[in-house]
Amino acid sequence: MVDTLLDDVAGLLRETAARVVLPFFRRLDEADVAEKAPGELVTVADRKAEEMITDGLRRLRPGSVVVGEEAVADDPDLLRHLRGGGDVWLVDPIDGTANFAAGRCPFALMVSLHTDGEPVAAWVYDPLAGTLATARLGEGAYLDGRPLRLPPAPPIGELRGVAMTKFLPPAARRTVESGGRLVGELLPGQHCAGREYLDLLTGRQQFAIFWRTLPWDHGPGTLLVRAAGGVARRFDGTDYHPTDYHPTTTHHGLLVAVTPDVWTQVRQALLPTFAR
């Protein structure tokens, strides 16, 4: 039997976007938006999308566990499943909720599958752009169904990348902002990790710096970048694993780059204090 997992989950995300997410875009009432934590918004579309995706994933893999962003907000104990056995799905029903709630783009739907703690497949879908990236362990990455390899990177001084400096410690923020000219063009970020990963895959940028590393924000994208030939590492050079996350973790920071050389160059230029 042909394994159609990549297509099946892709179809689920497209259907969820069409039936649940896009009908609410720029049509939310005040009662449809709430603050689940200080500065963290959730909308009725987030919750309905997560419900639909969760139901669909459980049908595809009976007995699997779904760890969704909104479910974890209600029950943080669900995070324990990330370090368990079997099939565990990570779900971000709408990545970029603040954009979505304000009627802005981009936003994305993201899913990754982990088996016995190891990432094995990932999906990132931007419904407004119609762009879908998928990856499966051992099979590589795909962009809109076509095999994908990251394009060659320009030399240092001509790189483009995003740095989410808002969440960096003040000293690191100053170092990153002042060193941007050394690497090329430093972009402010789009408030949507999923779109940043898609832009890495398409060559619009060559690196991305994040401080907050919530598993549903970065599990799918880091697998996609690695499958396409890139790297995703903590600031100290250790590999990023979304299953390592815990609410009390002290491991912050993530630098994603299209090649190991770009990762090293950007870390040296913008994050020297985090080098081991």
C-alpha positions in Angstrom: 0.0 0.0 0.0 1.3 3.5 -0.9 2.0 5.7 2.1 0.1 8.9 1.4 0.8 10.6 4.8 2.3 13.8 3.3 -0.6 14.3 1.0 -3.2 13.3 3.6 -2.0 15.9 6.1 -1.6 18.5 3.4 -5.2 17.9 2.4 -6.3 18.3 6.0 -4.5 21.6 6.4 -5.9 22.9 3.1 -9.4 21.9 4.1 -9.1 23.4 7.6 -7.9 26.7 6.1 -10.7 26.8 3.6 -13.5 25.8 6.0 -12.5 27.3 9.3 -9.6 29.8 9.1 -10.1 31.9 6.0 -13.9 32.5 6.6 -12.9 34.3 9.9 -10.1 36.3 8.4 -11.0 40.0 8.7 -14.5 39.0 10.0 -13.7 38.5 13.7 -15.9 40.2 16.2 -14.5 41.5 19.5 -16.0 38.5 21.3 -14.0 36.2 18.9 -10.6 37.3 20.3 -9.3 36.7 23.8 -6.0 37.0 25.7 -5.0 33.6 26.9 -1.8 35.0 28.6 -0.3 38.4 28.8 0.3 39.5 25.2 -0.8 36.2 23.8 -4.0 36.2 21.7 -6.3 33.3 20.8 -9.3 33.5 18.4 -12.3 31.4 17.8 -10.6 30.4 14.5 -7.5 29.0 16.4 -9.7 26.8 18.5 -11.9 25.6 15.7 -8.9 24.9 13.5 -7.1 23.0 16.2 -10.2 20.9 16.8 -10.6 20.0 13.1 -6.9 19.3 12.6 -6.8 17.2 15.8 -9.7 15.1 14.7 -8.2 14.5 11.3 -4.8 13.5 12.6 -6.3 11.0 15.0 -8.2 9.4 12.1 -5.0 9.2 10.1 -3.0 7.6 12.9 -5.3 5.9 15.4 -3.8 5.9 18.9 -1.6 8.9 18.2 -1.4 11.8 20.6 -1.9 15.4 19.5 -0.1 18.2 21.3 -1.8 21.4 20.1 -0.9 24.9 21.1 -4.4 25.8 22.3 -4.9 22.5 24.1 -1.6 23.0 26.0 -2.7 26.5 27.0 -5.7 24.8 28.7 -3.7 21.8 30.0 0.1 22.2 30.2 0.5 18.6 31.3 0.0 17.6 27.7 3.7 18.6 27.1 4.8 15.4 28.8 3.8 13.5 25.7 6.7 15.1 23.8 9.1 12.9 25.6 7.0 9.8 25.4 6.9 6.9 22.9 4.7 6.3 19.9 3.3 8.9 17.4 3.0 12.4 18.7 1.7 15.3 16.6 2.6 19.0 17.2 0.0 21.4 16.0 0.0 25.2 15.6 -3.5 25.8 14.1 -2.8 29.5 13.3 0.8 30.6 13.6 0.8 34.4 13.6 -2.4 34.8 15.5 -1.7 38.5 16.3 -1.5 39.1 12.5 -4.6 37.1 11.9 -6.6 38.9 14.6 -5.6 42.2 13.2 -6.5 41.3 9.7 -2.9 41.2 8.5 -0.8 38.6 6.8 1.1 36.4 7.0 -0.1 33.5 9.1 0.3 29.8 8.6 -1.0 26.3 9.7 1.8 24.0 10.9 2.1 20.3 11.9 4.9 18.0 12.6 4.9 14.3 13.5 7.3 12.8 16.0 7.8 9.0 16.6 9.4 7.9 19.8 10.7 11.4 20.3 12.2 11.8 16.9 10.8 14.2 14.2 9.7 12.3 11.1 7.5 14.6 9.0 6.5 18.3 8.8 4.0 20.6 7.1 3.8 24.4 6.9 1.0 26.0 4.9 0.5 29.7 4.1 -3.1 29.7 2.9 -3.1 33.3 1.6 0.0 32.7 -0.5 -1.1 29.1 -1.3 2.4 27.9 -0.4 2.8 24.5 1.2 6.1 22.9 2.3 6.4 19.3 3.4 9.2 17.0 4.5 9.6 13.4 5.6 12.6 11.9 7.2 14.8 10.2 4.6 12.7 11.6 1.7 13.8 15.3 1.7 11.7 18.4 1.5 9.1 19.5 -1.0 7.7 22.9 -1.9 4.2 22.8 -3.5 4.9 19.1 -4.3 8.3 19.7 -6.0 11.5 18.4 -4.5 13.4 21.2 -2.8 17.0 22.0 -2.0 18.0 25.3 -0.5 19.5 27.7 -3.1 23.1 28.7 -2.8 23.8 31.5 -0.2 25.4 34.8 -1.1 28.7 35.7 0.7 28.8 37.3 4.2 27.9 41.0 3.9 25.2 40.2 1.3 23.0 37.9 3.5 19.4 38.6 4.3 17.9 37.3 7.5 15.4 38.0 10.3 16.2 38.6 13.9 13.2 38.6 16.4 15.0 41.1 18.7 11.9 41.9 20.8 12.4 38.9 23.0 16.2 38.9 23.2 18.0 39.9 26.4 18.9 43.6 26.2 22.6 43.0 25.7 22.1 40.5 23.0 19.5 42.7 21.3 22.1 45.5 21.1 24.7 43.2 19.7 22.4 41.8 17.0 21.1 45.2 15.9 24.5 46.8 15.8 26.1 43.9 13.9 23.4 43.6 11.2 25.5 45.5 8.7 28.3 42.9 9.1 26.1 40.2 7.6 24.0 42.2 5.1 20.4 43.1 5.6 18.7 42.5 9.0 15.0 42.1 8.7 12.5 42.9 11.5 10.5 39.8 11.2 6.9 39.1 10.2 5.5 37.8 13.5 4.9 34.4 11.9 7.6 31.7 12.3 6.0 29.6 9.7 6.4 32.3 7.0 10.0 32.9 8.1 10.7 29.2 7.5 9.0 29.3 4.1 11.2 32.3 3.2 14.3 30.4 4.1 13.2 27.5 1.9 12.5 29.8 -1.1 15.8 31.7 -0.8 14.3 35.1 0.2 16.4 35.0 3.3 19.4 32.9 4.5 19.0 32.9 8.3 16.6 33.5 11.1 17.2 34.2 14.8 14.6 33.4 17.5 14.7 33.6 21.3 11.5 31.9 22.1 11.5 28.3 21.0 8.0 26.9 21.6 7.8 23.5 20.0 4.8 24.1 17.8 6.4 27.3 16.5 9.7 25.5 15.4 9.2 21.8 15.3 7.8 21.8 11.8 10.1 24.5 10.3 13.3 23.1 11.7 12.6 19.7 10.2 11.8 21.3 6.8 15.0 23.3 6.8 17.2 20.3 7.8 15.5 18.1 5.2 16.4 20.7 2.6 20.0 20.8 3.6 20.1 23.6 6.2 20.8 23.7 10.0 18.9 24.6 13.1 20.9 25.0 16.3 20.8 26.6 19.7 23.0 29.7 20.1 25.6 27.5 21.8 25.8 25.2 18.7 23.8 22.3 20.0 21.1 20.9 17.8 17.5 22.2 18.4 15.0 19.5 19.4 11.4 20.6 20.0 10.9 17.6 22.3 13.4 19.1 24.8 10.9 21.9 25.6 9.6 22.4 29.1 7.9 25.6 30.4 10.7 26.1 32.9 13.5 25.5 30.4 16.5 27.8 30.5 17.5 26.8 27.0 16.6 29.7 24.8 17.6 30.9 21.4 17.6 29.3 18.0 19.6 30.2 14.9 18.4 28.6 11.7 20.5 28.9 8.5 20.6 27.6 5.0 24.2 26.2 5.4 26.6 25.4 8.2 28.9 28.1 7.0 26.1 30.7 7.1 25.2 29.6 10.6 28.8 30.0 11.8 29.2 33.4 10.1 26.0 34.8 11.6 26.7 33.4 15.0 30.2 34.9 15.0 28.9 38.3 13.8 25.7 38.7 15.8 25.8 36.2 18.7 29.4 36.1 19.8 28.6 36.0 23.6 26.7 32.8 23.2 29.6 30.8 21.6 30.9 28.0 23.7 
